[in-house]
Amino acid sequence: MAGESPGGDRGAGDGDGADGGDGTDRPPALFDGTGDALAAIADRLAAADGLSFCTDFDGTLSPIEDDPDAPELPPENRAALEALRDHDRGRVAVISGRELADLRSRVGIEGIAYAGNHGLEVLRDGETTVHPVAKKRQRDLERIVDDLDDRLAGTDCFVEDKSVSATVHYREEPDRAEAVHEAVEAAVEGVAPGGFERSTGKAIVELTPTVAWDKGGALSLLTTDFDGWLPVYVGDDTTDEAAFRALGEEGVGVHVGTGEDTAADYRIDDPSAVERLLDWFRTEGLAALDRSSPRDESPEPSVSPRSSTDT
């Protein structure tokens, strides 16, 4: 799926999408008052063999918080995800930049798939895999984190060590953005030049090993065994763009936020709109899926799932 053009159903909304020239644009609103976009998704579900519902966590299932330890899964979203999981032709996955153990504890839903550290750690069907390059570079990452701790001492900026990746937070001191970026660059170049990629988010800098793997790769991995199912991805941040692109025309991408250019097919305003979206999938979405006639029985999960180490 990766590399295909986004969104076969784009335009079935308020029609305000404008091509940004780089594969992104401002897509139509999903909740535009007409119901046309939701009807288009319902039609696709009615023609699908199943639903693979994948979502980000921070800024999507839960609002962004100044304290990264604060976000929790709202009970309404938990109930909706459990309903999708319990459908005989439904699968759920949460894909996040958080460390896998942290993500699992915050979501706390059994029987779904998880991808932590932007897909470098994957848990599905009871088996956890870690990208081998990420494992190999853990010691270098520890040294970079120690260096950054020293460089940021005396400020309200801090480093979150996530074992195989790290996040530098400066939300409490946004004026230090340039200094933080310079500190991260210096720390990486001093320990492992070229060994780590830097990406930006909402008042954060992400550090991940330089490997050809991201949320798009994780999404493809988690949906690969479900041919004919409709893959859906919901996310709010720049790191979610890889997942939207990986969907191609086969899936539905929903960007959370206003004003940003994105490769997603539709946009919704904020995490409260995600709650509304999840409720729609739990009710009308599953009802549409029940009208479909799958070509075969729901596929059995792989006994030995392909891991990210195969890339």
C-alpha positions in Angstrom: 0.0 0.0 0.0 2.8 2.4 0.7 3.6 5.0 -1.8 0.2 5.1 -3.4 -1.8 8.3 -3.7 -4.1 9.0 -0.8 -7.8 8.7 -0.5 -9.9 7.4 -3.3 -13.0 9.0 -1.7 -11.4 12.5 -1.2 -13.9 15.2 -2.1 -16.9 13.5 -0.6 -17.2 16.2 2.0 -17.3 20.0 2.0 -15.1 20.3 -1.1 -12.6 22.7 0.3 -9.5 20.5 -0.3 -6.7 22.4 -2.0 -3.6 20.6 -3.3 -0.5 21.6 -1.5 1.8 20.3 -4.3 3.6 17.7 -2.2 0.9 15.0 -1.9 -0.8 16.9 1.0 -3.7 19.3 1.1 -6.4 20.5 3.4 -9.0 17.7 3.0 -12.8 18.0 3.4 -14.4 18.0 6.8 -15.8 14.6 7.8 -18.6 16.2 9.8 -19.7 18.8 7.3 -23.4 18.7 8.0 -24.3 16.9 4.8 -23.5 13.3 5.9 -22.0 12.7 2.4 -18.5 11.7 3.7 -19.9 9.3 6.3 -22.2 7.8 3.7 -19.2 7.2 1.5 -17.3 5.4 4.3 -20.5 3.4 5.1 -20.7 2.3 1.4 -17.1 1.1 1.5 -17.7 -0.8 4.7 -20.7 -2.4 3.2 -18.4 -3.7 0.4 -15.6 -4.8 2.7 -14.7 -8.1 4.2 -13.9 -6.5 7.5 -12.7 -3.3 9.3 -9.1 -2.7 10.5 -9.4 0.4 12.7 -6.0 1.9 13.6 -5.4 5.1 15.6 -2.8 7.3 17.2 -3.1 7.9 21.0 -1.9 11.4 22.1 -3.9 14.2 20.5 -6.4 11.7 19.0 -7.8 9.2 21.5 -6.7 11.5 24.3 -6.1 15.3 24.3 -2.5 16.6 24.3 -1.4 17.5 27.8 1.6 19.6 29.0 2.5 16.6 31.2 3.2 13.5 29.0 2.2 11.3 32.0 -1.3 12.9 32.2 -3.2 11.6 29.1 -5.7 8.8 29.7 -8.1 7.0 27.5 -11.7 8.4 28.0 -14.2 5.7 28.9 -16.4 6.5 25.9 -13.5 5.8 23.5 -12.6 2.6 25.4 -16.1 1.3 25.0 -16.1 2.1 21.3 -12.7 0.4 20.7 -13.8 -2.6 22.6 -17.0 -2.9 20.5 -14.9 -2.7 17.3 -12.6 -5.4 18.7 -15.5 -7.7 19.6 -17.0 -7.6 16.2 -16.2 -10.9 14.3 -14.8 -8.9 11.4 -13.2 -6.1 13.3 -9.5 -5.5 14.3 -8.2 -2.6 16.4 -4.6 -1.3 16.6 -3.1 1.7 18.5 0.0 3.1 16.9 2.0 5.7 18.9 5.3 7.4 19.5 5.0 6.2 23.2 7.1 3.3 24.5 5.1 0.1 24.0 4.8 -0.7 27.7 3.6 2.8 28.4 1.1 2.7 25.6 -0.3 -0.6 26.7 -0.8 0.5 30.2 -2.6 3.7 29.2 -4.9 2.1 26.7 -5.4 -1.1 28.7 -7.5 -3.0 26.2 -6.7 -6.7 25.7 -7.1 -8.4 22.4 -5.9 -5.5 20.2 -2.6 -4.8 18.5 -0.1 -2.1 19.7 2.8 -0.4 18.0 5.0 1.7 20.2 8.0 4.0 19.4 6.5 4.8 15.9 6.4 1.1 15.1 9.8 0.1 16.3 8.1 -2.1 18.9 5.0 -4.1 17.9 2.7 -6.4 19.9 0.2 -8.5 18.1 -1.3 -11.9 18.7 0.6 -12.1 21.9 4.1 -11.7 20.4 6.3 -8.6 20.8 9.0 -7.7 18.2 11.6 -5.0 18.3 13.4 -3.6 15.3 17.0 -5.0 15.4 18.6 -1.8 14.4 16.8 0.0 17.3 18.1 -2.7 19.7 21.6 -2.3 18.4 21.6 1.5 19.0 20.1 1.5 22.5 23.5 2.2 24.1 24.1 5.2 21.7 20.7 6.5 22.6 21.5 6.3 26.3 24.6 8.4 25.8 22.6 11.0 23.8 19.9 11.2 26.5 22.5 11.7 29.2 24.2 14.5 27.1 20.8 16.2 26.5 20.0 16.0 30.2 23.1 18.0 30.9 22.5 20.5 28.1 18.9 21.1 29.3 19.6 21.3 33.0 18.1 24.3 34.7 15.3 24.6 32.1 11.8 23.3 32.0 12.6 21.2 28.9 13.2 17.6 29.5 14.0 14.3 27.7 11.7 11.3 27.7 13.8 8.1 27.3 11.6 5.5 25.6 14.3 2.7 25.4 14.6 2.6 21.6 13.7 6.3 20.9 13.6 9.5 22.8 11.4 12.6 22.9 12.6 16.1 23.9 9.8 18.2 25.3 9.8 22.0 25.3 6.1 22.8 25.6 6.7 24.6 28.9 9.3 26.8 27.3 8.4 27.3 23.6 10.8 30.2 23.3 13.6 27.7 23.7 12.6 25.8 20.5 15.7 26.8 18.5 18.1 26.1 21.4 16.5 22.7 21.9 16.9 21.8 18.3 20.5 22.9 18.4 21.2 20.9 21.5 19.6 17.7 20.0 21.7 18.1 16.8 24.9 18.6 18.8 24.2 15.6 21.1 23.4 13.3 18.1 26.4 14.4 16.1 28.7 14.0 19.1 27.7 10.4 19.8 26.3 8.8 16.6 26.5 11.0 13.5 23.9 9.9 11.0 22.6 7.2 13.4 19.4 8.9 14.5 16.7 10.8 12.7 15.2 14.0 14.1 11.5 14.8 13.5 9.3 17.5 15.0 5.9 17.4 16.6 3.8 19.7 18.8 6.6 21.3 20.9 8.7 18.2 20.8 11.7 16.8 19.0 11.6 13.0 18.3 14.8 11.0 18.0 14.6 7.6 16.3 17.2 5.3 14.9 17.9 5.9 11.2 15.9 3.0 9.7 13.4 2.7 6.9 10.5 2.3 9.3 7.8 4.5 10.6 4.1 4.5 11.4 3.3 3.8 7.8 5.4 0.6 8.0 3.7 -0.4 11.2 0.3 0.2 9.7 1.1 -1.9 6.7 2.5 -4.7 8.9 -0.7 -4.7 11.1 -3.1 -4.8 8.2 -1.2 -7.1 5.8 -3.1 -10.3 6.7 -6.5 -8.7 6.1 -6.9 -8.4 2.3 -10.3 -7.0 1.4 -10.8 -5.4 4.8 -11.1 -1.6 5.0 -8.1 0.0 6.8 -8.8 3.2 8.7 -6.2 5.4 10.4 -6.9 8.4 12.6 -4.1 10.7 13.8 -3.1 14.3 14.5 0.6 14.8 14.2 3.3 15.0 11.5 4.5 11.4 12.3 1.0 10.2 11.3 1.5 11.4 7.8 3.4 8.2 6.9 0.4 6.2 8.0 -1.9 8.3 5.9 0.3 7.8 2.8 0.6 4.1 3.5 -3.2 3.7 3.3 -3.2 4.7 -0.4 -6.6 4.4 -2.1 -7.4 1.2 -0.2 -8.1 2.9 3.1 -9.5 6.0 4.9 -7.3 8.5 6.7 -8.7 11.0 9.1 -6.6 13.9 10.3 -7.4 15.4 13.7 -6.8 19.2 13.7 -7.7 22.3 11.7 -5.8 24.1 9.1 -2.9 21.7 8.5 -2.0 20.2 5.1 -2.2 16.5 5.3 -2.3 13.3 3.2 -5.4 12.2 5.0 -8.8 11.9 3.2 -10.8 13.8 5.8 -10.3 16.1 8.7 -12.0 16.5 12.1 -11.4 19.3 14.6 -10.1 17.7 17.9 -10.2 14.7 20.2 -13.8 15.4 21.1 -14.6 14.8 17.4 -12.7 11.6 17.6 -15.1 10.4 20.3 -18.0 11.2 17.9 -16.2 9.4 15.1 -15.6 6.3 17.2 -19.3 6.3 18.2 -20.2 6.4 14.5 -18.0 3.4 13.7 -19.4 1.6 16.8 -23.0 2.1 15.6 -23.5 3.0 12.0 -20.1 1.8 10.8 -20.6 -1.7 12.2 -24.1 -1.8 10.9 -22.8 -1.1 7.4 -20.2 -3.8 7.8 -22.9 -6.3 8.8 -24.6 -5.6 5.4 -21.5 -6.8 3.6 -21.0 -10.4 2.4 -17.3 -11.3 3.0 -15.7 -13.4 0.3 -14.2 -15.8 2.9 -14.4 -16.3 6.6 -12.4 -13.8 8.7 -8.7 -14.5 8.3 -6.9 -16.3 11.2 -4.1 -14.2 12.7 -0.6 -15.4 11.7 0.8 -17.9 14.2 4.3 -16.3 13.7 3.6 -12.7 12.7 6.1 -11.0 10.4 8.1 -8.6 12.5 9.6 -5.3 11.6 12.9 -7.1 11.5 11.9 -8.4 8.1 12.3 -5.0 6.5 
